[in-house]
Amino acid sequence: MKLLLIILSILLLYSPVIGDNHKGETLYGWGKCCDYVWKGFGDKGTNPKYKGGIENGIPNGLGILILPNGNKYVGGWKDGRWNGQGTFTTSNGSKYEGEWKNGEKNGKGTHTYPDGSKYEGEYKDDWEWNGTQYDKNGNINFNVENGKDIKQ
């Protein structure tokens, strides 16, 4: 999965067929997170920067978003929101790899935390729903069933 995302990233940045389907434009987000107004101008130091598929002036298809704080999303987009498979990495080392719907974690995914612990399982509306939380050594901390922590 990681190799696939790396290959997609390279293709998006350098391929005129896949990544630049709208004349090589880079979009910048203006406004609140996930409800950005997308414009063809901005400052990468203050505005989120998007490169990838564009349809009707907003991100659609595969793309990369880099936020001014160093956080990054690589993956699918639909109507300007994260959708399908994608990876969100924060500047502190936290990483979520999995499914997205309408800008939220939905479906199967793995969230790895900076201390090495992780959650694997299903998400619903951005919440851990059915899965397992592991410590940094791979030991089970607890399970999650229908959004509730179940201690071992």
Residue pairs with C-beta under 8 A, 6 or more apart in sequence:
1 97
2 97
5 74
5 75
5 87
5 97
8 62
8 74
8 75
9 64
9 74
11 18
11 19
11 62
12 18
12 19
12 51
12 52
12 53
12 62
12 63
12 64
13 19
13 51
13 64
16 24
18 53
18 62
19 51
19 52
19 53
19 62
19 63
21 53
21 54
21 61
22 53
22 54
22 55
25 40
25 54
26 40
26 49
26 50
26 51
27 38
27 39
27 40
27 49
27 50
27 51
27 54
27 57
27 58
27 59
28 38
28 39
28 40
28 41
28 42
28 43
28 44
28 47
28 48
28 49
28 50
29 36
29 37
29 38
29 42
29 47
29 48
29 49
29 50
29 65
30 36
30 37
30 38
30 39
30 42
30 47
31 37
34 81
34 103
36 48
36 80
38 50
38 57
38 58
38 59
38 80
42 49
44 66
44 68
45 68
46 68
47 68
48 65
48 66
48 67
48 68
49 65
49 66
50 59
50 63
50 64
50 65
51 63
51 64
52 59
52 61
52 62
52 63
52 64
52 77
53 59
53 60
53 61
53 62
53 63
53 77
54 60
54 61
55 61
58 79
58 80
59 65
59 77
59 80
60 77
60 78
60 79
60 80
61 76
61 77
62 75
62 76
62 77
63 74
63 75
63 77
64 72
64 73
64 74
65 72
65 73
65 74
66 72
69 91
70 90
70 91
71 88
71 89
71 90
71 91
72 88
72 89
73 82
73 86
73 87
73 88
73 89
74 86
74 87
75 82
75 84
75 85
75 86
75 87
75 100
76 82
76 83
76 84
76 85
76 86
76 100
77 83
77 84
78 84
78 102
81 100
81 102
81 103
82 88
82 100
82 103
82 104
83 100
83 101
83 102
83 103
84 99
84 100
85 98
85 99
85 100
86 97
86 98
86 100
87 95
87 96
87 97
88 95
88 96
89 95
92 114
93 113
93 114
94 111
94 112
94 113
94 114
95 111
95 112
96 105
96 109
96 110
96 111
96 112
97 109
97 110
97 112
98 105
98 107
98 108
98 109
98 110
98 111
98 123
99 105
99 106
99 107
99 108
99 109
99 123
100 106
100 107
101 107
104 123
104 125
104 126
105 111
105 123
105 126
105 127
106 123
106 124
106 125
106 126
107 122
107 123
108 121
108 122
108 123
109 120
109 121
109 122
109 123
110 118
110 119
110 120
111 118
111 119
111 128
112 118
115 136
116 135
116 136
117 133
117 134
117 135
117 136
117 141
118 133
118 134
119 128
119 131
119 132
119 133
119 134
119 144
120 131
120 132
120 134
121 128
121 129
121 130
121 131
121 132
121 144
122 129
122 130
122 131
123 129
124 147
127 147
128 144
128 147
129 144
129 146
129 147
130 144
130 145
130 146
131 143
131 144
132 140
132 142
132 143
132 144
133 140
133 141
133 142
133 143
133 144
133 149
134 140
134 141
135 141
140 152
141 152
142 149
142 150
142 151
142 152
143 149
143 150
143 152
144 150
